[in-house]
Amino acid sequence: MGVILFELALTSYFAATIVSITELFKSSKITSKITIIFAGIGFIIHTASIVYRYLAAGHIPVTNPHEATSFFSWCIVLIFFILEFRYKISLLPSFIMPIVFVLMLSSSMLPREIKPLSPVLQSYWLGIHAVFAFLGNAAFAMAFGIGLMYLVQEHYVKSKRLGGLFERLASLQTLDEINYKLITFGFPLLTLAIITGALWAESAWGSYWNWDPREVWSLITWFIYAIVLHARLVAGWRGRRAAILSIIGFLTILIAFFGIKLLEKGLHVFP
C-alpha cells in the first residue's frame, strides 16, 4: 500500500511538473489551475504515504535516504502551498515543481525497506531535529526557486524585453521581499536543527560536535545564510546579490544532502 501511495504521489507531481513547464511558454488560468490541482492531489496522497510509513515503522519516516528525500519533498510542497495561498505568485509552480519531482524521482530509486531503528536513533530528538532540519531546508529550497525567478525577471528588465514572461512574473521587489522572508523563516529553523543535533550527539556519543561531514556542511550552510542576512541588514545587499547567495546556499544543502549523506559513512545518520 505504501508503495502504491508513493508512486501515485510521484505521478501527480510529474503531471504538475509537465503542466507547469508548459505554462512558461503558454500560460492561461486553466493551466495554472490544473497545475495546482495535480500538485494538491500529489500532496494529499504523499501525506497519506508518509502517515502510512509512520504507522508501519512506528517513528517519523526520515531514517534512510528514501524516507529523507521523500519527506524533504513533502516539506517543500507544504511551504509551496503556504506561499501560493498567501501571495498567489504567478509561475511559482514552474520553478518549484521540477525540484519536487526530481527529489521524488531520486527517492523512488533508493531502497525502501523499513528496518529497525538503530540504538542511536531511538531518541525523542529524532522527530524534533528532523522537523527543524527539513522545514528549514524546504524554506531554503523555496528561496532558491524565488531567486531563480528574480534573476530571470531581472534579465527581462535589463534587456528591456517587457513582454512574455516579464508580464507574468512577479515584480523584482516582490520576489526580493519573499526571498528575504523565506530565509528569515528558514535560518532560525536551521539554527535549531544544529542545536538539537548537537544535544542529540552529546546524549548519543558524549560529545556535542564530532566534525562529521554532515555536521561540517550544515555549519557551512548556516554561515552562508548568516552572511545573506548580515549582508542584507548591514550592507544593504538586496536583489541580485541576495538571489545569488540564496541559490548558492541551497546548492550547499544539496551537496550535504546527496553528496555527503548518500556517498559517505559517518557518525551522522539520517536525517
C-alpha positions as CSV (number, residue, x, y, z in Angstrom):
1,M,0.0,0.0,0.0
2,G,2.8,2.4,0.9
3,V,4.5,1.8,-2.5
4,I,1.3,2.5,-4.3
5,L,0.7,5.7,-2.5
6,F,4.2,6.9,-3.1
7,E,4.0,6.1,-6.9
8,L,0.7,7.8,-7.2
9,A,2.1,10.9,-5.5
10,L,5.2,10.8,-7.8
11,T,2.9,10.5,-10.8
12,S,0.8,13.5,-9.7
13,Y,3.9,15.6,-9.1
14,F,5.2,14.6,-12.6
15,A,1.9,15.8,-14.1
16,A,2.1,19.0,-12.2
17,T,5.7,19.5,-13.4
18,I,4.8,18.9,-17.0
19,V,1.9,21.3,-17.0
20,S,3.9,23.9,-15.0
21,I,6.7,23.8,-17.6
22,T,4.3,24.2,-20.5
23,E,2.9,27.2,-18.6
24,L,6.3,29.0,-19.1
25,F,5.6,29.0,-22.8
26,K,1.8,29.4,-22.9
27,S,0.1,30.5,-19.8
28,S,-3.6,30.5,-19.0
29,K,-5.9,30.3,-16.0
30,I,-6.8,26.8,-16.9
31,T,-3.1,25.5,-17.0
32,S,-2.5,27.3,-13.7
33,K,-5.5,25.6,-12.0
34,I,-4.5,22.2,-13.5
35,T,-1.0,22.6,-12.1
36,I,-2.3,23.4,-8.6
37,I,-4.9,20.5,-8.8
38,F,-2.2,18.0,-9.7
39,A,0.2,19.3,-7.1
40,G,-2.6,19.3,-4.5
41,I,-3.6,15.7,-5.3
42,G,0.0,14.7,-5.1
43,F,0.4,16.4,-1.8
44,I,-2.6,14.7,-0.3
45,I,-1.5,11.3,-1.5
46,H,2.1,12.0,-0.4
47,T,0.8,12.9,3.1
48,A,-1.1,9.6,3.2
49,S,2.1,7.8,2.1
50,I,4.2,9.4,4.9
51,V,1.5,8.6,7.5
52,Y,1.3,5.0,6.3
53,R,5.0,4.6,6.6
54,Y,5.0,6.3,10.0
55,L,2.4,3.8,11.3
56,A,4.3,0.9,9.8
57,A,7.7,2.0,11.2
58,G,6.5,3.5,14.5
59,H,8.6,6.7,14.0
60,I,8.8,9.7,11.7
61,P,10.0,8.3,8.3
62,V,13.3,10.1,7.8
63,T,15.8,7.4,8.8
64,N,17.1,6.3,5.4
65,P,17.8,8.0,2.1
66,H,14.4,7.1,0.5
67,E,12.4,8.4,3.5
68,A,14.5,11.5,4.0
69,T,14.3,12.6,0.3
70,S,10.6,11.9,0.3
71,F,10.0,13.9,3.5
72,F,12.1,16.7,2.2
73,S,10.0,16.9,-1.0
74,W,6.8,16.9,1.2
75,C,8.1,19.8,3.2
76,I,8.8,21.8,0.1
77,V,5.3,21.3,-1.3
78,L,3.9,22.2,2.1
79,I,5.7,25.6,2.1
80,F,4.9,26.0,-1.6
81,F,1.1,25.8,-0.9
82,I,1.5,28.3,2.0
83,L,3.2,30.8,-0.4
84,E,0.7,30.0,-3.1
85,F,-2.3,30.8,-1.0
86,R,-0.6,33.8,0.7
87,Y,0.9,35.6,-2.3
88,K,-0.5,34.0,-5.4
89,I,2.8,34.2,-7.2
90,S,2.4,33.7,-10.9
91,L,4.6,30.9,-12.4
92,L,5.9,29.8,-9.0
93,P,5.0,26.2,-9.7
94,S,7.2,26.3,-12.9
95,F,10.2,26.9,-10.7
96,I,9.3,24.7,-7.7
97,M,7.5,21.6,-9.0
98,P,10.5,20.4,-11.1
99,I,12.6,20.5,-7.9
100,V,10.0,18.4,-6.1
101,F,9.7,15.9,-8.9
102,V,13.5,15.4,-9.2
103,L,13.7,14.8,-5.5
104,M,10.8,12.4,-5.5
105,L,12.2,10.6,-8.5
106,S,15.6,10.3,-6.7
107,S,13.7,8.9,-3.7
108,S,11.9,6.3,-5.8
109,M,15.3,4.9,-6.9
110,L,16.5,4.4,-3.4
111,P,16.0,1.3,-1.2
112,R,12.6,1.5,0.5
113,E,12.7,-1.3,3.1
114,I,11.8,-0.4,6.7
115,K,14.5,-1.5,9.1
116,P,14.5,-1.5,12.9
117,L,15.9,1.7,14.3
118,S,19.5,1.6,15.4
119,P,20.0,2.4,19.1
120,V,21.3,5.9,18.4
121,L,18.1,6.8,16.5
122,Q,15.8,5.6,19.4
123,S,15.5,9.1,20.8
124,Y,12.9,11.8,21.1
125,W,15.4,14.0,19.4
126,L,14.8,12.3,16.1
127,G,11.4,13.9,15.4
128,I,12.4,17.3,16.8
129,H,15.7,17.5,14.9
130,A,14.1,16.2,11.7
131,V,11.2,18.7,11.6
132,F,13.5,21.7,12.2
133,A,16.1,20.5,9.6
134,F,13.7,19.6,6.8
135,L,11.4,22.6,7.2
136,G,14.4,24.9,7.3
137,N,15.9,23.3,4.2
138,A,12.5,23.4,2.5
139,A,12.3,27.1,3.1
140,F,15.7,27.5,1.5
141,A,14.6,25.4,-1.5
142,M,11.7,27.8,-2.0
143,A,14.2,30.7,-1.7
144,F,16.2,29.0,-4.4
145,G,13.2,28.9,-6.7
146,I,12.3,32.6,-5.9
147,G,16.0,33.5,-6.5
148,L,15.9,31.9,-10.0
149,M,12.7,33.8,-10.7
150,Y,14.3,37.0,-9.6
151,L,17.3,36.5,-12.0
152,V,15.0,35.7,-14.9
153,Q,12.9,38.8,-14.3
154,E,15.9,40.9,-13.9
155,H,17.2,39.7,-17.2
156,Y,14.0,40.8,-18.9
157,V,14.1,44.2,-17.2
158,K,17.7,44.8,-18.2
159,S,17.2,43.7,-21.8
160,K,14.0,45.9,-21.9
161,R,12.0,42.9,-23.2
162,L,8.9,43.7,-21.3
163,G,6.6,41.1,-22.9
164,G,6.2,37.3,-22.4
165,L,7.5,36.1,-19.0
166,F,8.1,39.6,-17.8
167,E,4.4,40.3,-17.7
168,R,3.6,37.1,-15.8
169,L,6.5,37.1,-13.3
170,A,6.1,39.0,-10.0
171,S,7.9,42.3,-9.7
172,L,11.6,42.3,-8.6
173,Q,10.6,44.0,-5.3
174,T,8.0,41.3,-4.5
175,L,10.4,38.5,-5.3
176,D,13.2,40.1,-3.3
177,E,10.9,40.5,-0.3
178,I,9.6,36.9,-0.4
179,N,13.1,35.6,-0.8
180,Y,14.1,37.5,2.4
181,K,11.1,36.2,4.3
182,L,11.8,32.7,3.4
183,I,15.4,33.0,4.5
184,T,14.4,34.6,7.8
185,F,12.0,31.7,8.3
186,G,14.5,29.0,7.4
187,F,17.5,30.4,9.2
188,P,16.1,30.0,12.8
189,L,14.9,26.5,11.9
190,L,18.4,25.6,10.6
191,T,19.9,27.0,13.8
192,L,17.5,25.0,16.0
193,A,18.3,21.9,13.9
194,I,22.0,22.4,14.6
195,I,21.4,22.9,18.3
196,T,19.1,19.9,18.7
197,G,21.6,17.9,16.6
198,A,24.4,18.8,19.0
199,L,22.3,17.9,22.0
200,W,21.4,14.6,20.4
201,A,25.0,13.9,19.6
202,E,26.0,14.6,23.2
203,S,23.4,12.2,24.5
204,A,24.4,9.5,21.9
205,W,28.2,9.9,21.7
206,G,29.1,12.1,24.7
207,S,30.2,15.0,22.5
208,Y,28.3,18.0,21.2
209,W,30.4,18.1,18.0
210,N,32.3,15.4,16.2
211,W,33.3,17.1,12.9
212,D,31.2,14.6,11.0
213,P,31.0,15.6,7.3
214,R,27.3,16.3,7.6
215,E,27.8,18.5,10.6
216,V,30.5,20.4,8.8
217,W,28.4,21.1,5.7
218,S,25.4,22.1,7.9
219,L,27.7,24.6,9.6
220,I,28.9,25.9,6.2
221,T,25.3,26.3,5.1
222,W,24.5,28.1,8.3
223,F,27.3,30.6,7.7
224,I,26.2,31.2,4.1
225,Y,22.7,32.1,5.2
226,A,24.1,34.1,8.1
227,I,26.1,36.1,5.5
228,V,23.0,36.6,3.4
229,L,21.1,38.1,6.4
230,H,24.0,40.1,7.6
231,A,24.8,41.5,4.2
232,R,21.1,42.5,3.7
233,L,20.6,44.1,7.1
234,V,24.1,45.7,7.5
235,A,25.5,46.2,4.0
236,G,22.1,46.6,2.3
237,W,22.6,43.7,-0.1
238,R,19.3,43.1,-1.9
239,G,18.1,41.9,-5.2
240,R,20.5,40.1,-7.4
241,R,23.2,39.6,-4.8
242,A,20.7,38.2,-2.3
243,A,19.2,35.9,-5.0
244,I,22.6,34.5,-6.0
245,L,23.5,33.9,-2.4
246,S,20.2,32.1,-1.8
247,I,21.0,29.9,-4.8
248,I,24.5,29.1,-3.6
249,G,23.1,28.3,-0.1
250,F,20.7,25.8,-1.5
251,L,23.4,24.1,-3.6
252,T,25.4,23.5,-0.4
253,I,22.3,21.9,1.1
254,L,22.1,19.6,-1.9
255,I,25.8,18.7,-1.6
256,A,25.3,17.9,2.1
257,F,22.0,16.0,1.4
258,F,23.2,13.9,-1.5
259,G,26.9,14.2,-1.7
260,I,27.6,13.5,2.0
261,K,24.6,11.5,3.1
262,L,24.4,9.1,0.2
263,L,28.1,8.7,-0.6
264,E,29.9,8.8,2.8
265,K,29.6,6.9,6.0
266,G,29.9,8.9,9.2
267,L,28.6,9.3,12.7
268,H,25.8,11.4,11.3
269,V,22.8,9.3,10.1
270,F,19.5,10.4,8.6
271,P,18.1,13.0,8.9
